[in-house]
Amino acid sequence: MNLPKNVGKTDRNIRLAVGGLLVLLGLLVAPTGAKVLLTIIGLVVLATGFTGTCLAYVPLKMDTTKNDAPGS
């Protein structure tokens, strides 16, 4: 399956930071019922940041790579 790279540099950096924060919150701080949920959401956000592909963007026809400056 050939998935499009539709997550730009700024979007990717935000996803990596927020995903990491959610995983840490899920593992260290969250109450018992929210631990699994926060950790899973954080891992999904991290995965989209690492791969550069967001499946939610595909049906919405969004592409944040167009916002990246050339040569950056």
C-alpha positions in Angstrom: 0.0 0.0 0.0 1.5 3.3 -1.1 0.4 6.0 1.4 0.9 9.7 0.6 3.3 11.8 2.7 0.9 14.5 3.7 2.4 15.7 7.0 4.7 18.7 6.7 7.8 19.6 8.8 6.0 21.9 11.2 3.0 19.6 11.6 5.4 16.6 12.1 7.4 18.4 14.9 4.1 19.3 16.7 2.9 15.7 16.4 6.1 14.3 17.8 6.1 16.7 20.7 2.4 16.3 21.6 2.6 12.5 21.0 5.5 12.2 23.3 3.8 14.3 26.0 0.6 12.2 25.8 2.6 9.0 26.2 4.4 10.4 29.2 1.2 11.6 30.7 -0.4 8.3 30.1 2.4 6.3 31.6 3.3 8.5 34.6 0.5 10.9 35.6 -2.9 9.8 34.4 -5.5 8.2 36.6 -5.9 4.4 36.1 -8.8 4.6 33.7 -7.2 7.1 31.4 -3.7 5.6 31.2 -4.4 3.2 28.3 -6.4 5.8 26.4 -3.8 8.6 26.6 -0.9 6.2 25.8 -2.7 4.8 22.7 -3.6 8.2 21.5 0.0 9.4 22.1 1.4 6.4 20.2 -0.9 7.1 17.2 0.1 10.7 17.1 3.8 9.7 17.3 3.4 7.2 14.5 1.8 9.8 12.2 4.7 12.1 13.0 7.4 9.5 12.3 5.8 8.2 9.1 4.8 11.6 7.7 1.4 10.2 6.8 -2.0 11.0 8.4 -4.8 8.8 7.3 -7.4 11.3 8.6 -6.0 13.9 6.1 -6.6 11.6 3.0 -10.4 11.9 2.8 -10.2 15.6 3.8 -7.7 16.1 1.0 -5.3 17.9 3.4 -1.6 18.2 2.8 0.6 20.2 5.1 3.7 19.5 3.1 2.6 22.3 0.8 3.2 24.8 3.7 6.9 23.8 4.0 9.3 26.4 2.6 11.5 25.2 -0.3 14.9 24.0 0.8 14.1 23.6 4.5 
